[in-house]
Amino acid sequence: MKAMFDAPVRASAAGLDRILTSGNPTLVVFEQADCEPCRSLRPLLDELAREFRDRVLVVRVTDAGQGWLAARYHLLFVPTLLFYRDGCECARIAGNPGPVAIREHLEWVLNGEVPPNPAEGPRYTLSARFGPARDAPAASAGH
């Protein structure tokens, strides 16, 4: 029996492996709490979870700022959307491409026929900075 969720599942990095090994079609969104593009994506994720509730699991991973997680999933930006079919990543979008591109990718994950065009338009990405911030070079004195 397949679980049906009409809202995005919030998962920690530790719980993500169990979700992905289930083999269910899954959209995983890596985000951070202080990311404005991530916040703007959340209402759409709620809508998609309701629309695809019996076909695709929508998962939000909110601790994408952990360095080991970023390295493991090769995250360069937040939000990053990963599309899984049969437990394997089959597509990835960095940023918030909008509802049309995400729906097209979800339909492709389900039917597997013709891959959608790469997401077009502004991505609204926030460059993810993992690790300690570097200090700016000191200004030279003596002018």
Secondary structure, 3 states (H helix, E strand, C coil): CCCCCCCCEEECHHHHHHHHCCCCCEEEEECCCCCHHHHHHHHHHHHHHHHCCCCCEEEEECCCCCHHHHHHCCCCEECEEEEEECCEEEEEEECCCCHHHHHHHHHHHHHCCCCCCCCCCCCCCEECCCCCCCCCCCCCCCC
